[in-house]
């Protein structure tokens, strides 16, 4: 049985990549910008679920595992990680009385039918509906666009619209360029609108938070109306939300200078932001 405490086991089960990168290092490589990551950071701190999607044409080195691991650094303090065992998963952790779903992220290496160490079918459906029980999930999948993500979750795996709406953030990544080495880019970042439209209860609405512009290799960001909606969803007053976002942008800009700080230093940068905000509390 999978033991997540063993580094070799985590590597074998595809929970760790060959080359671990911090989010600061990923930004320094220009795969994504600080504004995009700062917003994801703020949302992850408020318990959103996360999917990292890569190309349907499997290519080595896309970076789904590396990206997922780097983003896990932003989970709330005190978060417990429950590692899934692919098609062998029995969800026994949900029956442990001491586990609090609100502070627990269920981590799955990949939702696909490629290998038995991944999840598919009824096992994947049960996993992806854990947010209905108060848990949060973080996983990776093969999907080229946000439409493909929705199609996989809603049609292939037969999740109800309300279950898909609980899945929070989706980051679509891939490779660009025609000569080696190819460049990695976060093509899009979306957030599923969590509230159903009474007129269209079966609609699944992905809200664009960041879009990569291939013409000038820049990122376009959510407008103020979207940021205000996100502030309302997190329960943070808009002015405070803007302040928190700016603080994270500044921290990431500092951490990603040069080649970017490593994972240990990234944790220190995150902790510095959180300690600063705790001191400013009334």
VENBEL-V479691 format. One record per helix or strand. SS is the DSSP state (h for helix, s for strand). FROM is the first residue (numbers start at 1). TO is the last residue. If there is no record, write none. Layout:
SS	FROM	TO
SS	FROM	TO
This chain:
h	7	12
h	23	28
h	34	44
s	50	54
h	64	74
s	80	83
h	86	88
h	92	95
h	101	103
s	104	107
s	111	111
s	119	119
h	121	128
h	130	133
s	136	142
h	146	156
h	161	165
s	169	176
s	183	192
s	197	197
s	200	200
s	206	213
s	218	221
h	224	234
h	238	255
h	263	279
